[in-house]
């Protein structure tokens, strides 16, 4: 395979990967219910990752997400 073609394909793959990464972090929203299971709100992927690392999310049997606290979020995990 010609090196020009190889470089072009590599650049296209890198650009596509970057576009998908930006889409996932900036535009992908997930519906999350509050502690009572009511009033769902949309949260960005980056906020969901932060809440999951704090232990503030729980996945229900039907696949929906629920916050496990109300008010101030729990502190970050010390580990």
C-alpha positions as semicolon CSV with decimal commas, in nm:
position;residue;x (nm);y (nm);z (nm)
1;X;0,000;0,000;0,000
2;X;0,128;0,343;-0,085
3;X;0,242;0,554;0,213
4;X;0,025;0,850;0,105
5;X;-0,285;0,630;0,113
6;X;-0,183;0,488;0,450
7;X;-0,134;0,834;0,597
8;X;-0,465;0,955;0,457
9;X;-0,654;0,658;0,600
10;X;-0,484;0,708;0,938
11;X;-0,574;1,077;0,947
12;X;-0,935;1,003;0,855
13;X;-0,958;0,741;1,132
14;X;-0,806;0,979;1,386
15;X;-1,045;1,257;1,286
16;X;-1,344;1,023;1,306
17;X;-1,233;0,904;1,651
18;X;-1,199;1,262;1,772
19;X;-1,543;1,351;1,640
20;X;-1,699;1,052;1,816
21;X;-1,517;1,136;2,139
22;X;-1,645;1,495;2,127
23;X;-1,998;1,375;2,054
24;X;-1,991;1,140;2,352
25;X;-1,859;1,401;2,592
26;X;-2,046;1,709;2,480
27;X;-2,374;1,604;2,322
28;X;-2,469;1,261;2,454
29;X;-2,736;1,305;2,722
30;X;-2,884;1,039;2,951
31;X;-3,208;1,071;3,147
32;X;-3,157;1,036;3,525
33;X;-3,431;1,023;3,790
34;X;-3,396;1,178;4,133
35;X;-3,385;0,981;4,458
36;X;-3,764;0,937;4,464
37;X;-3,766;0,798;4,112
38;X;-3,959;1,096;3,979
39;X;-3,880;1,406;3,775
40;X;-3,612;1,277;3,532
41;X;-3,346;1,521;3,416
42;X;-3,093;1,499;3,133
43;X;-2,725;1,479;3,231
44;X;-2,415;1,490;3,011
45;X;-2,187;1,189;2,987
46;X;-1,904;1,365;3,175
47;X;-2,138;1,446;3,467
48;X;-2,260;1,085;3,473
49;X;-1,902;0,958;3,496
50;X;-1,836;1,194;3,788
51;X;-2,154;1,082;3,969
52;X;-2,075;0,715;3,909
53;X;-1,723;0,757;4,050
54;X;-1,873;0,919;4,361
55;X;-2,118;0,634;4,403
56;X;-2,414;0,860;4,336
57;X;-2,584;0,656;4,060
58;X;-2,779;0,333;4,070
59;X;-2,904;0,136;3,768
60;X;-3,257;0,005;3,812
61;X;-3,384;-0,332;3,686
62;X;-3,546;-0,166;3,383
63;X;-3,211;-0,007;3,285
64;X;-3,290;0,347;3,397
65;X;-3,051;0,549;3,611
66;X;-3,135;0,697;3,952
67;X;-2,943;0,938;4,174
68;X;-2,885;0,791;4,520
69;X;-2,882;1,125;4,705
70;X;-3,069;1,452;4,720
71;X;-2,915;1,792;4,787
72;X;-2,537;1,801;4,822
73;X;-2,357;1,519;4,633
74;X;-2,138;1,274;4,824
75;X;-1,766;1,346;4,852
76;X;-1,528;1,196;4,599
77;X;-1,401;0,850;4,681
78;X;-1,075;0,876;4,882
79;X;-0,920;0,584;4,699
